[in-house]
Amino acid sequence: MKDINKIRQELIDAINNDPMVDLSDIGNTIGIVIGNHLTDKEMGFDEDDFLHGIKHGISLSNGTHF
């Protein structure tokens, strides 16, 4: 199984090195890094689970969580 810390570092590096203009750029960069690992059966990542986690986190921060 790949180490989640490797993915974390890939995200940090990509965000630090890619020019960002708006939130869609950040989302795109995150999508590319995570997308590279979604098909990795060893990691057990599932696209639906990842997207659910994003939506859940946003709902917790914007007050729409029930």
Wavefront OBJ file of the C-alpha trace (Angstrom):
o trace
v 0.000 0.000 0.000
v 1.278 3.429 -0.869
v 1.866 5.804 1.970
v -0.740 8.558 2.286
v 2.117 10.860 3.288
v 3.521 10.518 -0.235
v 0.244 11.790 -1.674
v 0.163 14.588 0.897
v 3.651 15.684 -0.176
v 2.693 15.486 -3.860
v -0.240 17.813 -3.137
v 1.955 20.263 -1.235
v 4.583 20.281 -3.982
v 2.034 20.689 -6.764
v 0.220 23.548 -5.022
v 3.498 25.284 -4.208
v 4.845 24.936 -7.757
v 1.780 25.546 -9.943
v 0.718 29.106 -10.724
v -2.668 29.688 -9.137
v -5.106 32.354 -10.295
v -8.355 31.216 -8.687
v -10.025 28.339 -6.853
v -10.573 26.385 -10.057
v -6.777 26.210 -10.479
v -6.390 24.794 -6.979
v -9.177 22.301 -7.653
v -7.589 21.264 -10.931
v -4.200 20.702 -9.304
v -5.728 18.674 -6.481
v -7.758 16.694 -9.020
v -4.681 15.821 -11.045
v -2.682 14.649 -8.039
v -5.546 12.657 -6.503
v -6.668 11.381 -9.910
v -3.273 9.786 -10.393
v -4.022 7.606 -7.365
v -7.736 6.849 -7.818
v -7.145 3.925 -10.130
v -4.581 2.441 -7.753
v -6.361 -0.605 -6.318
v -3.644 -1.050 -3.700
v -4.435 2.346 -2.209
v -8.146 1.606 -2.124
v -9.121 5.093 -3.283
v -12.556 5.528 -4.755
v -13.578 8.656 -6.671
v -17.031 8.773 -5.078
v -15.554 8.562 -1.569
v -13.088 11.335 -2.347
v -15.767 13.629 -3.780
v -18.053 12.885 -0.833
v -15.230 13.871 1.513
v -14.729 17.170 -0.322
v -18.449 17.973 -0.208
v -18.611 17.011 3.472
v -15.678 19.247 4.356
v -17.182 22.187 2.491
v -20.544 21.682 4.176
v -18.875 21.697 7.588
v -17.157 24.991 6.851
v -20.020 26.837 5.145
v -22.799 25.962 7.591
v -24.845 23.706 5.298
v -23.967 20.480 7.135
v -26.830 18.651 8.816
l 1 2 3 4 5 6 7 8 9 10 11 12 13 14 15 16 17 18 19 20 21 22 23 24 25 26 27 28 29 30 31 32 33 34 35 36 37 38 39 40 41 42 43 44 45 46 47 48 49 50 51 52 53 54 55 56 57 58 59 60 61 62 63 64 65 66
